[in-house]
Amino acid sequence: MDHRARVILLSLLAIGFTLYNAFTHYDQGSLSYDEGDYYQAIRNGFWNNWMDADDVPTIEFIETGIKAVRGEITRSEMSKMIRSRESSAFCRHYHAPFAFHHPMLTRAVAPHMPEENQLRYGNFGLMILWILILLVLALREPTLFSPWLVLVPASANWIASACAFNMHIPFGLALITMMMAWYAFEKDRTKVWLKRPALFSLAVAICSVEYSLIVIAMLSLWTLITLYRRKGEWRRLLQTRLGDLLWLSGFILLLWPAGLIKLGVLKSYAMQAYIALFRLDTIPHGFASFRDMIEWKWTSSPMELLLLIGVFAGMIWGWSKLLKRGSLFVSFGVLVAIAYIQFNPSLGGRWYLFPVFSLAFVFWLHVMSERASFTKQRETVLAVIVAFILFTLAQIEIELPSYTKARHVRDAIATLSKPDVPIITVQGYVPPMAAYFPDRQVTGIHWTEIDSPEVQDSLEYWSKDHVVIIPHDIPFTIEPDTLVEDVVMFVP
């Protein structure tokens, strides 16, 4: 089989896995807290997200952050203040906007599709687009193709990641493309054009999620190592890095102008640093023990975890080669750092691990196949066999989330209340209810205030002209109209 036929057939197989999982393993659960905010962001449109046109001024953002760090303003006060500005960046939780473009497109094409589908279904389209981009690149440059790409859409980790809207999917796919292009350039430095897809992919990663800071840190470290090794060439090396930085900046300006012009990238990094340093340890998690976390988060499929462990073992076994190529050094550091972070039980989503599994499977299995001197045919056959094994196990083992509480609350509100009645609810329901009822005012009660005497005394007054939703175990003196899941509802 020649290269062209091999690339096309494996790409079609990968697309087949993607489409099958799109129709058979697709989460139809209601919007989660984060997804409710994310939907508000895409509702605000492309311009507001691309240019952060409706965000708070950078100076005000810095001043508010300083107050939050000093404890001069509470989390709930800061949230209410920024949320009242209807900032798209805040609705994105200050994540970069690249991952929000495909649900905007889905919403534009299918405006009557349920909100959950508009957010999540684009994950599968994004995967297909990535496969087609790799197909085009590989037809031009054979060294850019890894037959192991079929493992990603066949894996349980992919199914578990695609069941919710998240920005780790484009980040992981961009990492693969970046490392493949960089690795190919390191093989033949006369093909300078290979740096362009690598730098564009780095820009996509930066414009997707804040884990890109790890990539930037590893790239900076590799640059210092290179300068130390080639002390006599530092001027030429710095000129080359400056040229790369200009290309990277140009790509970021294309993908997210506000990221540079309005310092949006720094805002994103600052917000996530604040969460990591001051809030992450206070976030409750649903794991009874460390073992429960490993079983839920890391073992979507035990076979995939064993394969990942094998890849890490192979990387460590050939550690001396890590210092010979930047693509190997940087990708290894990124994988180790992200994997280490995911042992924090507060990060409960399986999709946080998507970049780890996908980069290890596609890029590093390809590198190890070359080290083992596999022929193209042998590597392809082995990749297809492993892909079908993972695909079969995924159909048996994967369990999708079954969160439907917000939808039941939404249906009760729509059935029992008039269309224009405002809503007062616990903070956890504010984002999904605001997404489901864009024409209603939705006000939140912070969980620290829900059982206060002031709230209990206000229930009767609020319920005269508001839909009020509170936990069923909170004391109240008036009879609720209905019980939905674990909340009671008062309807005027």
N, C-alpha and C positions, 0 to 999 in steps of 0.2 A: 504494500500500500504506500503510495507516495505521500509527501507531506501535505499537499492541498486536500486530498481526500481524507486523510487522518484528522486534520483540523476541523473540516466541515462536519464529519460524522460525529466526532466527540462533542462538538458544539451543539449539534442537534440533540444528542443524548442528554447533555446538560440542560438544554431548554425543555426537553421532555420531562425530566425529573422535576423541574421548576413548575411546569404547568400541572403535572399530576398532583403535586403537593398543594398547589394553589386551589384546586377544586376539592381535595379530599381532606386536607389538614389545615383548615383555615378557621381561625378563632372568630366566632360571631358574638362574643361577649360584649357587654356594654362598655362605654368609655370609662377608663380609669381616671383618677385625679389628674395625673400628668397629661393624659390624652385630651381631657377636657380643655386644659390650657392650650395645648398644642393646636387643637382645632380652632380655638379663637385666633391664634396666630395666622393660620392659613386663611381664615375668613377675612382677615385684614388685608389680604392681597399681596401680590408680588412686590410692588414698589415699597410698601412699608417695611417689608422684611429685607429686601435687597439693599435698601438705603437706610434702614432703621429710622425712617422718616418720622415716626411717631414716638420714638424713645425719649426718655428724659435726657436733658443735656449732660454732656460728659462731666462737667464741673459739679452739677447737682448729684450725679451718680457717685462721684468720689466723696463728696461731703456726706451723703447718706451712708456710704460704706464705712467711713470713719466713725460716724455716730453709732453704727451697728456694732463695730468692733469694740468701741469703748463702753457699750452697754447703755448709751444715752437714748436709744430707741429700741423698742422690743421688736421681735420678729413679726408679730401680728400687725403692729403699727406700720412697720416698713412695708409689709405685704399689701396692706390696705391702701397705703399712700401711692405706691407704684401701680397697683392694680387699678386704682381710680383713674389713672392717666391713660388706661387702655393701651399700654405700650406693647407692641408686637414682640419686642425683644424680651420683655418680662414674661409674656405668654409662652415664649420659647424657653423660659427659665434661663435666659441668656446663653443658650446654646447657639452656635453659628447656624445660619439659615439654609445651608445647601440641602439638607435632608428634607426640608419643608416644601421644596419645589415640586416634587412628584405628586404629593397629595393635592397641591393647588391645581395641578394639571388634571388630576382625576376629578376634582370637584368641578372644574370648568367643563369637562367633557360630560360628566354624569352628575348634574346638580341635585337630582332627586334620589341619588344613591344614599343609603343610610350613612350617618356621620362616621360610624366605625369603619365601614368599608372604604370610604373616601380616604381615611387616614392610613389604613393598613394594607389595602390591596395593591397600592403602588410598590410595596416591597418586592413583589414578584416581578413587576415590570422593570424595576431597577436591576434585579438580578439578570433578567433577559438582556437588558441593554448592556450590562457589563460583559456578558458572554459574547455579544455581537461585536463590541469594541475590541475585545481580545482576539476575536476571529479576524477582524480586519487587520489588526496589527501583526498577528502571526502569519497571515498570508504574505505580508510584505517582508517580515523578518522572522525566520523560523525559530531563532533562539528565544523569542518572546513567548513561545507557547509551552505550556505545561499540561500534559494529559491529565494531571491530577486535579484539574479544575472541576472535573465531573463529581468529585467528592463533596464539594460545597453544597450544591442543590440537592444532593442525595442524602445529606446528613440530618440526623435528628437535631443537631445544634442549629442548623439553618431553620428547620420547622419551628423550633422553640423561639428563635429570634424573630422570625417573620410574623408571629402571631400578634405582635404589638407594634405600634409605631415607635421607632427608635432610630437614633442617628448613628448607631454603631455599625449598622449594615453598610452604608456608603463608606464609612471610615475603614472598615475591614477590607472591602473590595478595592478601595483606593490604595491601601497598603500593599496588597498583592501586586497590583499593576506597577506601583512605584518600584518595588523590590525586583520584579522580573525585568523591568526596563533597565534599572541600574546594574543588575547582575549581567545583563547582556552587553551593556556598554563597557563594563569592566573586562569582559572577554575580548572586545574589539573596540579600542578607543578611537579608531578612525571613523566609526559610525556615531558622530556627534549628535545626530538627530535623535538618537535614543534618549538623550537627556531631556528632551522636551516632554515626552509622555511621562517620564519619571517626575519632573518638576510640576507638571500639571496635576498629576495624581497626588503629589504632596500638597498642592494648593487645595485640592478637593478634601483631603484629610483635615487640613487646618480649618476649612470652612464647614466641617461636619460636626466634630466633637472635640472637647478639650483634652482628650487623651493625646491629641496631636502634640501637646507640650512635651510629652515623653519622646516623641520622634524628633522634635527640634533639639531637645537636650542631647540625645544620642548622636545626632548629626553634628552638633557643636563639639562634642567630645571627640568624634572621629576626625573632625577638622584639626583640632589641637594635636591629636596623635600624628596626623599626616604632616603637619607643619614641623613637629619635633623630629620626625624621621628625615625630612627633606629640608634641613635648615638652609641649605644653599639655594633652594628654589622657592623660598617663601614669598618673594615678590610675584612670581608667576602664578603661584597657587592662590594668593590673595586676589589677584586679578580675575582668575577663573571663578573663584567663589563669589566675587562681586558680580560678575556676569550672571552666574546662576541666581543670585539674590534678586537681580533686576528682572529676570524672567519670572521667578516665583512671585514677585510683587505684582507684575503685570497680570499673571493668572489670577491672583487673589482679587485684584481690582475688577477683573472680569466677573468673577464668581460672587464677590461680596464687597463692593466698593466701600461700604461703611466700615468694614473690618479694618481698613487702613485709614481712611479719611476721618472717621469718627472714633477711631481706636476701639472698634467693636471687638477685635480679637483680644485686646487687653481686658476689656470689660468681661468677656466670657471667662478668661483665665482667672480674673480677680473674683468673680462670683463663685466659681467652683472651688477656688482656694478658701474662700470664706466658709463654704459649706463643709469642706473637708476638715478645716481647722476648728470650727466653732459649732457645727450642727450635726455632722455625720454620726458622732457617737451618741447623740440624743435621739436619733431616729429609731423607733422600735422596729424590730424585725420578727419574722414569724418562725424562726428556727429554734427548736427546743435544745439543740446541741450542735456542736461542730460537725458531728457525723451527719445529722439531718441536712445541714447546709450542703455538704459534699454530695450526698445522695440526690438532693433536689437540683442543685445548681450545676454540678460538674458532670453528672452522669445521666444526661438526657439519653445517652446510649453508652453502656459500659465499654462496648467495643471501641467507640470513638475516644474515650478517655484512655484506654490502653494504647491506642495508636498515638495519641498525643504524648503520653509518657515515653513511648518508644522514640518519637521524634526528638524530645528533649534529651533523652539518653544519647542519641546519635549526635546531637549538637555538642554535648559536653565531651563525648568521646573524641570528636575531632576539633577540640577547642583551639588547637594551634592554628587552624585555618581561619578562625574567626578574625584574627588580626591581620589577615592578608587581603581581605576585601571589605570595603565599606558596607556593601549590601548585607553581608553576612553578620558583621559586627553590629550594625544598627538594628537589623531585624531581630537578632538574638536578644539584645538589650530591651527592645520594645516588648517582645514576647514575655520575657522574665518579669519585667516591671508590671505589665498589665495583669499577668497571671497572679503575681504576688498581691496586688491590690484587691483582686477578687476573692481573697480569703476573708475580707471584711464582711461580716454577716449583714450589715446594713445595706449592702448592695445586693439585693435579692434577685434581680432579674437575670435570667439565663443569657439574655442578649449581650450582656457586658462581656461575655466570653467569645462572642462571634469573631472578633479580630484575631483572637489567639488560635482558635481551631482552624479558621480559614487560611491564615497566613502559614501556619505550620503544615497544613495539608497540601496546599497548592505550591507554595514556594519551596519550603524545606524538603518535602518529599521529592521534588524535582531535583534539588541540589544533591540529595543523598543518592538518587538514582544515577546521577552523573558520576558521583564518587565511586559507586559500585560498578561503573562501566557498563550499565545496561544499554542495550541497543534500543532504538526508538520503538521498535515493535514489541520488545519485551516490556518496556516501561508502560506502553499503551495497554497491553493485555493485562498487566498487573493492576493498573489504575482502574480499568473497567471492572475487573473482578471485585476489587475492594469496594468500588462504588456500589455495585449491585448488592453486596453483603450489607453495607451500611444502609442502603435504601430499604432493603427488606426488614432489617432490624428496626429501622425508624418507624415503619408502618405498624410494627407490633408494640413497640415500647413507648413511643411518645404520648404524653398526656397533655392536651391543651388546657389552658385556663378555662374556668367555667364561671367567671365573674359576671353576674347579670343583675346585681343589686340596683345599680344606678338606672338601668332600663326599667325595672319594676317601679321604682320611685317616679321616674318620668311618666310612665303609663298611668299611674295613679293620679298624678297632678293633671295630666291632660284630660282624664275622665271626670274628675271630681270638681275641677275649678274652671272658672271662666278664662278666656284666652289672655286677658290683659292684667290678671291679678299678679302682683309682685310676690316674690318668694323670699322667705328668711329661712336659712337652713344652717346646719353645722358646716364648718369650713370644708370638710372633706367632700361635700356634695356641690360646692359652689362651681368649680370648673365644669364638671359634666352637665349640671343643670343650666349653666350659662350657655353651653354649647347646644344643648337640646332646645332651649327656649331663648333664642337671641332677642326676641321682642319684649321680654320681661326683665324687670330689674331683679337681680339676684344678690342678696346680701348674706354675708357669712357671719357665723358666731364662732369664734376661735374655741378650740377644744378646752383651753384653760379657763374659759369663762362660762362654759355651757351649764354648769351646775351652780352658778353663783345666784344669790338671792335676787339680784337685779334682773337677771334673765327670767327666773321663775315668776317674779312679780309682773313682768312685761308680757307674759304669754297671752293672757286674756285680752290685753290691749292690741297686741299684734294680730291676733287671730281674727279680728273684726274686718280687716281689709288686706290681709296677707295670707298666703299659704305658708304655714310654719311647720318645719320638719325638725324633730329633735329625737335623740335616742330614747328608746322605750323605757329604760331604767332610770331616767331622770324624773324626780318627783314633779307632779303637776296637779293642779287643783281643778282643772276643767276637763271634760270628757273629750278625748280625741275622736276624730271622724273615722280614722282607719289606721290599721297597723300594716306596715309594709316591711318585710324582712325584720330588721332590728331597730326600726324607727317608727315613731307615731307621727301622724299628720293631722294638722288642724286646718280646716278649709272654711273660708267665710261663706 
